[in-house]
Amino acid sequence: MSRITSVELDEEDVKYIENLIEEGRVRSLKEFVEKCVKFGINFTLDRWQPGILNVGPVRVVVLIKKALELLIEHIPEEDHEDLGREIGEILSSFAIFHRQVDCAKDWDSALKLLNELGWGHFQAPSKNLIQVISPAFPSSIMKGCLETLLNVKLETVRLKIDVHQFKVV
């Protein structure tokens, strides 16, 4: 069931949305509002306070990718997979608690969560292959994270482009 409603928007907000429609980034005001509502629900915007962003009971931060890269530079490369595994444990707990998803049993939901968190564009073109387009983390961290999150053993497939590819072994 759906409901028709009306909302008064500031003129500058209307212009912004109209520009998105003209650019083809959204098809309509309805699509834009639906995306915003889904985002608000998924990321519990009702719990956000100035300077404090929470998704469910978990505090999150929005970090500029360059700052993330700087942090990663200071972590020895031999520690990357272990770091990824620890991050995978945190994400697994988050998925169970906030989304009621067991990532090891529901890969689609696990990869969707990583997409929504901005870690890259995750896809599984086959049962034995995971691809990450425009990844936020180096492949060694991503590998450790995915292995823990999905409870699988992965082998990194080296590519010369900005895509990580992992084969399930």
For each residue, the residues with C-beta under 8 A, 3 or more apart:
1:
2:
3:
4:
5:
6:
7: 33
8:
9: 13 14 17
10: 13 14
11: 14 15
12: 15 16
13: 9 10 16 17
14: 9 10 11 17 18
15: 11 12 18 19
16: 12 13 19 20
17: 9 13 14 20 21 26 29 32
18: 14 15 21 22
19: 15 16 22 23
20: 16 17 23 25 26 32
21: 17 18 24 25 26 27 28 29 32
22: 18 19
23: 19 20
24: 21 27
25: 20 21
26: 17 20 21 31 32 35
27: 21 24 31
28: 21 31 32
29: 17 21 32 33
30: 33 34
31: 26 27 28 34 35
32: 17 20 21 26 28 29 35 36
33: 7 29 30 36 37
34: 30 31 37 38
35: 26 31 32 38 39
36: 32 33 39 40
37: 33 34 40 41
38: 34 35 41 42
39: 35 36 42 43 45
40: 36 37 43 44 45 46
41: 37 38 44
42: 38 39 55 116
43: 39 40 53 55 60
44: 40 41 47 48 54 55 56
45: 39 40 48
46: 40
47: 44 54 56
48: 44 45 52 53 54
49: 52
50:
51:
52: 48 49 59
53: 43 48 59 60 61 62
54: 44 47 48 57 58 59 60
55: 42 43 44 58 60 94 98
56: 44 47 94 97 98
57: 54 97 98
58: 54 55 94 97 98
59: 52 53 54
60: 43 53 54 55
61: 53
62: 53
63: 67 68
64: 67 68
65: 68 69 136
66: 69 70
67: 63 64 70 71
68: 63 64 65 71 72 136 137
69: 65 66 72 73
70: 66 67 73 74
71: 67 68 74 75
72: 68 69 75 80 137 138 141
73: 69 70
74: 70 71
75: 71 72 79 80 83
76: 79 80
77: 80 140
78:
79: 75 76 82 83
80: 72 75 76 77 83 84 138 140 141 144
81: 84 85 140 141 143 144
82: 79 85 86 144
83: 75 79 80 86 87 141 144
84: 80 81 87 88 137 140 141 142 143 144 145 146 147 148
85: 81 82 88 89 144 145 147 148
86: 82 83 89 90 144 148
87: 83 84 90 91 141 144 145 148
88: 84 85 91 92 144 145 146 147 148 149
89: 85 86 92 93 148
90: 86 87 93 94
91: 87 88 94 95 103 113 114 145 149
92: 88 89 95 96 103 104 148 149
93: 89 90 96 97
94: 55 56 58 90 91 97 98 99
95: 91 92 98 99 101 102 103 109 110 113 149
96: 92 93 99 100 101 102 103
97: 56 57 58 93 94
98: 55 56 57 58 94 95
99: 94 95 96 109 113
100: 96
101: 95 96 106 109 110 113
102: 95 96 105 106
103: 91 92 95 96 106 107 109 110 113 149 150 151
104: 92 110 149 150 151 152
105: 102
106: 101 102 103 109 110
107: 103 110 111 124 150
108: 111 112 124
109: 95 99 101 103 106 112 113
110: 95 101 103 104 106 107 113 114 149 150
111: 107 108 114 115 122 123 124 130
112: 108 109 115 116 122
113: 91 95 99 101 103 109 110 116 117
114: 91 110 111 117 119 120 122
115: 111 112 118 119 120 121 122
116: 42 112 113
117: 113 114
118: 115 136
119: 114 115 122 132 135 136 137 142
120: 114 115 132 133 134 135 136 142 164
121: 115 132 133 134
122: 111 112 114 115 119 130 131 132
123: 111 130 131 133
124: 107 108 111 127 129 130 131
125: 129 131
126: 129
127: 124 168
128: 167 168
129: 124 125 126 165 166 167 168
130: 111 122 123 124 146 154 165 166 168
131: 122 123 124 125 163 164 165 166
132: 119 120 121 122 135 142 163 164 165 166
133: 120 121 123 162 163
134: 120 121 162 163
135: 119 120 132 138 139 142 162 163 164
136: 65 68 118 119 120
137: 68 72 84 119 141 142 145
138: 72 80 135 141 142
139: 135 142 143 156 164 166
140: 77 80 81 84 143 144 156
141: 72 80 81 83 84 87 137 138 144 145
142: 84 119 120 132 135 137 138 139 145 146 164 166
143: 81 84 139 140 146 147 154 156 164 166
144: 80 81 82 83 84 85 86 87 88 140 141 147 148
145: 84 85 87 88 91 137 141 142 148 149
146: 84 88 130 142 143 149 150 152 154 166
147: 84 85 88 143 144 150 151 152 153 154
148: 84 85 86 87 88 89 92 144 145 151
149: 88 91 92 95 103 104 110 145 146
150: 103 104 107 110 146 147
151: 103 104 147 148
152: 104 146 147 168
153: 147 168 169
154: 130 143 146 147 166 167 168 169
155: 166 167 169
156: 139 140 143 164 165 166
157: 165 166 167
158:
159: 163 164 165
160:
161:
162: 133 134 135
163: 131 132 133 134 135 159
164: 120 131 132 135 139 142 143 156 159
165: 129 130 131 132 156 157 159
166: 129 130 131 132 139 142 143 146 154 155 156 157
167: 128 129 154 155 157
168: 127 128 129 130 152 153 154
169: 153 154 155
